[in-house]
């Protein structure tokens, strides 16, 4: 795995109970890549970005936790709206249109999932993506029973498909 920017490190927590998804599921790469990209943009030099992937009931849950300026509680819903940039980033040298999170949320909803900002009592932000397995193009029973080592080249896990991006800084664990 590779981090998309310099001067940041990331840790991952991805247990083996993650669902396998077909690489044909469209629209998921920007859904996950946007919060990860934002975490790298807004985290301080040397900051830690934590990416958690876990199964909760029948949902696949991905959390991106950063050490950036955070999001005020009164902005939690607004930050997922088109063209909105948080008040704390108004003075930031990071430029953006305010469209990334709203597009990610829209694509998530197309897959019957949710993208939310979880209030963080400490500094930073927590973005939580929940995707119900029933709404996705899950792999057939033969793949699930035989394991990924016997899959064909059209299947891969959601994690590498969404997060692997070229960079000059490797993730640390």
Phi and psi in degrees as a GROMACS rama.xvg file:
@    title "Ramachandran Plot"
@    xaxis  label "Phi"
@    yaxis  label "Psi"
@TYPE xy
-133.855  140.883  UNK-2
-84.4116  140.164  UNK-3
-78.9615  -1.55806  UNK-4
-141.137  167.237  UNK-5
-80.9571  165.368  UNK-6
63.4044  24.7567  UNK-7
-140.538  152.624  UNK-8
-124.216  159.066  UNK-9
-137.016  149.995  UNK-10
-120.452  154.841  UNK-11
-126.914  148.501  UNK-12
-135.364  102.254  UNK-13
-134.223  90.7242  UNK-14
-64.8651  162.862  UNK-15
-72.3215  -3.61297  UNK-16
-86.038  9.74492  UNK-17
-65.6492  146.545  UNK-18
-71.9067  142.296  UNK-19
-82.0761  138.528  UNK-20
-122.383  152.269  UNK-21
-72.412  141.914  UNK-22
-70.9872  -5.47189  UNK-23
-78.2474  -12.8885  UNK-24
-65.7973  114.123  UNK-25
-87.8122  154.317  UNK-26
83.5736  -0.0974901  UNK-27
-85.905  -25.5069  UNK-28
-59.9033  -50.2071  UNK-29
-67.4129  -26.1379  UNK-30
-61.191  -41.0873  UNK-31
-90.7609  -39.1971  UNK-32
-65.3747  -32.6904  UNK-33
-65.1172  -52.0434  UNK-34
-61.049  -34.5065  UNK-35
-66.8902  -44.4754  UNK-36
-61.5155  -44.9859  UNK-37
-61.6191  -40.0151  UNK-38
-59.8173  -41.4594  UNK-39
-69.3168  -38.3603  UNK-40
-65.0959  -40.7062  UNK-41
-100.128  -10.2914  UNK-42
-75.6241  147.879  UNK-43
-69.8851  161.67  UNK-44
-54.1722  128.222  UNK-45
80.4919  3.24  UNK-46
-67.7791  161.598  UNK-47
-106.771  134.025  UNK-48
-115.937  125.012  UNK-49
-108.182  131.318  UNK-50
-118.193  118.576  UNK-51
-112.027  134.557  UNK-52
-127.786  124.624  UNK-53
-152.402  162.449  UNK-54
-98.7295  128.933  UNK-55
-126.225  111.877  UNK-56
56.7296  -119.301  UNK-57
-104.61  18.2893  UNK-58
-109.238  148.736  UNK-59
-96.9444  123.673  UNK-60
-117.3  128.688  UNK-61
-122.944  126.217  UNK-62
-118.557  134.066  UNK-63
-113.249  117.997  UNK-64
-118.875  122.977  UNK-65
-123.379  179.06  UNK-66
-118.282  29.3462  UNK-67
-74.8229  -162.963  UNK-68
-70.0163  -14.2658  UNK-69
83.7864  179.506  UNK-70
-129.488  127.653  UNK-71
-61.4738  144.32  UNK-72
-56.6724  -35.5516  UNK-73
-74.0557  -5.02666  UNK-74
-108.973  -0.0486764  UNK-75
-56.2807  -46.0925  UNK-76
-74.6729  -39.3248  UNK-77
-63.4861  -35.159  UNK-78
-64.5934  -18.3215  UNK-79
-93.9547  3.88305  UNK-80
-93.428  152.809  UNK-81
-60.1011  140.268  UNK-82
68.188  6.74782  UNK-83
-93.8621  131.397  UNK-84
-121.69  134.916  UNK-85
-57.2164  153.567  UNK-86
-61.7223  -35.1341  UNK-87
-71.2708  -17.4495  UNK-88
-99.4921  -2.70978  UNK-89
-57.6073  -32.9783  UNK-90
-94.9755  4.06638  UNK-91
-76.5904  146.618  UNK-92
-74.2359  -6.55377  UNK-93
-78.0881  126.532  UNK-94
-100.482  150.43  UNK-95
-170.423  167.743  UNK-96
-96.8487  -14.7896  UNK-97
80.82  18.1578  UNK-98
-101.236  -24.3036  UNK-99
-55.8623  -51.7454  UNK-100
-68.5649  -34.6157  UNK-101
-68.7104  -36.7658  UNK-102
-67.6491  -43.2034  UNK-103
-60.2485  -41.7135  UNK-104
-64.8931  -43.5883  UNK-105
-59.7957  -47.5717  UNK-106
-64.2908  -36.3283  UNK-107
-62.1578  -44.6779  UNK-108
-65.2538  -30.8313  UNK-109
-61.8863  -28.3452  UNK-110
-96.4106  17.615  UNK-111
60.6209  31.8491  UNK-112
-112.279  -173.335  UNK-113
-133.845  145.293  UNK-114
-123.353  117.785  UNK-115
-131.918  160.383  UNK-116
-101.764  122.816  UNK-117
-93.0132  128.365  UNK-118
-55.6885  133.573  UNK-119
-116.059  118.768  UNK-120
-72.7879  -18.9855  UNK-121
-104.691  -176.391  UNK-122
-67.4793  143.709  UNK-123
112.814  -177.075  UNK-124
-127.284  153.766  UNK-125
-128.219  117.7  UNK-126
-106.148  131.99  UNK-127
-121.686  123.797  UNK-128
-110.627  124.405  UNK-129
-120.277  126.929  UNK-130
-124.984  119.596  UNK-131
-72.3667  132.877  UNK-132
-58.9549  -33.8914  UNK-133
-66.754  -21.5342  UNK-134
-90.6452  -7.94249  UNK-135
-102.376  161.969  UNK-136
-79.3558  77.7717  UNK-137
-67.5168  153.189  UNK-138
-69.3836  157.037  UNK-139
-68.7275  166.372  UNK-140
-59.2027  -32.8769  UNK-141
-61.2741  -42.2162  UNK-142
-65.3649  -48.2608  UNK-143
-61.7704  -40.7909  UNK-144
-70.5665  -38.3013  UNK-145
-86.8822  -18.3348  UNK-146
92.3584  160.55  UNK-147
-66.8575  -21.7951  UNK-148
-66.5282  -16.7856  UNK-149
-106.36  12.1856  UNK-150
-79.8716  164.197  UNK-151
-90.6933  179.494  UNK-152
-72.2627  -6.98605  UNK-153
-88.5224  1.18456  UNK-154
-119.886  145.474  UNK-155
-161.63  167.818  UNK-156
-77.2109  157.832  UNK-157
-62.524  -37.42  UNK-158
-58.7598  -58.1093  UNK-159
-63.9431  -36.2463  UNK-160
-61.0445  -39.2898  UNK-161
-88.3288  -32.0056  UNK-162
-104.529  -30.4537  UNK-163
-61.746  115.354  UNK-164
-138.869  143.911  UNK-165
-62.9765  144.071  UNK-166
-167.958  172.854  UNK-167
-109.016  8.89191  UNK-168
-130.555  117.837  UNK-169
-79.8673  149.753  UNK-170
-63.4025  148.167  UNK-171
-113.119  152.052  UNK-172
